């Protein structure tokens, strides 16, 4: 088998796998159908004859144990989505899980937390986002129509849908041996329809309009029809009206209207099994013209597979912005923006990394180079697969004071691709507890520019400091850091930043640091609980939680174990800075910290993300890499 092949195993051989996922993986340009897994022997064998996977499995654990499997498509009953997806993530596999991603909000958060802990990609099968018409509408709404005023979206299933789908889909095979959840999940009809159809409607409404703030729903049940009308409020102030009806006595009826201060967008969607792009018309007062994408590839199930592969092999989040931007450029300029060889990049990034074990990263600005390309090449030459990027490397402020030009973003992306370096995080630190409120407001106003860069580069984590009352140095201790007002100011700032992160689909990672307002692991958990945002996580750095002046090996080991247990599932990123008596910049391995214990304890806590080297001169990098590589290599994977 070619080492550049991205292998997908499909769990479940039922209707959605037969109609969508098997043919989509087989048609994907960047993946192959490596395995089919189903407990029903007869169904599995029939699907193997038809779709010719490399191998088959009757046992899910056996498929997860196969090192050749890069990702798993979870195509089973809704009630099984979360536990089986989590199992795949814990085995080091990436996941495409069918919608709905879970049947409860709590389970959804558990799945996301597991993905972040193990640094794996999870993509939910909302294939409508891959409709090129819908993607075009999303971009046009974001870039061209100004402030959003109102959005209407309707999703009306048809009483004649099966007359259509039976014609379009292959003959669906079944088996008496298929595994099903206990009871009848369809018996609670309202819940079943909301999960199966409402998840599509709400995802499209959120994709086009942004995060939702409030929903008020009314339900009518007449003539075996369930009709929900919803009033929604968006966090950006836009008003919304949504219609979910199952089913109407007419053809499939789905579409949207969006009104902005500088334009509007209308769209009509088709039954997804047609694989036909939505018909979209977008108007902007900037040129007083309508814009309409035509001739786009609308094999949405295949496109989401290729996006999963792209996210895994380039180290980026599965955000369709690259594909959407190419679609729009095709309309305006006649040809798409070129893309690289994702399989080659994936091979470079995965080299030497074991499932479930953290990878090394480093602060990009450790390497003083004249440009981004030579800086990231230095990262690659040091044998480090990932970096925490800082816009200062590109000659910009860490938190930019204006939108970053697209050519700079493209330059950063190209440099990372050329060097095969994953952009694991981006620095967004400023003094979140600065004593001057105007200072904090200035950086809050600038922060969306950084979020936009992170989104465009598909960097999922933005790092933060909780700040200090010292007006000149946010890393310096100040006596007022312990005051209730300092805590309240830091919390207010972090809460506002978390809202921005949620809007952009990002994770914020704040580091508890001895010189900051959030100075301990316990305080970090308190801050997370008070803010209550799923976007807010923490960075663990032992050097910033221990005092070198009173260092005792046994006490330090106990503190490391306790702090990692406290932060546990909230750790989004690890920092690897050495600790010595005068806090001088040296390499891990030259000071006091027990790196094998730190790495092992992080692993036992479920952390499988990036451990970022920092706080040292470039001359110390080889020793740091050797020390941490040895600690990681000694970490058992089970």
Secondary structure, DSSP 4 states (H G I P E B T S, - for coil): --TT--EEEEE--SHHIIIIIHHHHHH-SS-EEEEEE-S-HHHHHHHHHHH--SEEES-HHHHHT-TT--EEEE-S-GGGHHHHHHHHHHTT-EEEEESSS-SSHHHHHHHHHHHHHTT--EEEE-GGGG-HHHHHHHHHHHHHS-SEEEEEEEEEEETTHHHHHHHHSPPPP--TT----SS-TTSSHHHHHIIIIIHHHHHHHHHHH--EEEEEEEEEEETTEEEEEEEEEETTS-EEEEEEEEEESSS-EEEEEEEETTEEEEEEE--GGG--PPEEEEEETTTTEEE---S----HHHHHHHHHHHHHHHT----THHHHHHHHHHHHHSSPPP---HHHHHHHHHTTPPTT--EEEEEGGGS--SSHHHHHHHHHHTT--EEEE-GGGGTS-SS-SSPPPHHHHHHHHHHHHHHT-EEEEEE----TT-S-HHHHHHHHHHHHHHHHHHHHTT--EEEEE---S-SS-TTS--GGGGSHHHHHHHHHHHHHHHHHHHHHT-EEEEE--TTSSS-SHHHHHHHHHHH--TTEEEEE-GGGTS-GGG--HHHHHHHHHHHHHHHGGGEEEEEE----TT-----TTSSS--HHHHHHHHHHTT--SEEEE-SS-GGGHHHHHHHHHHHHHTS---
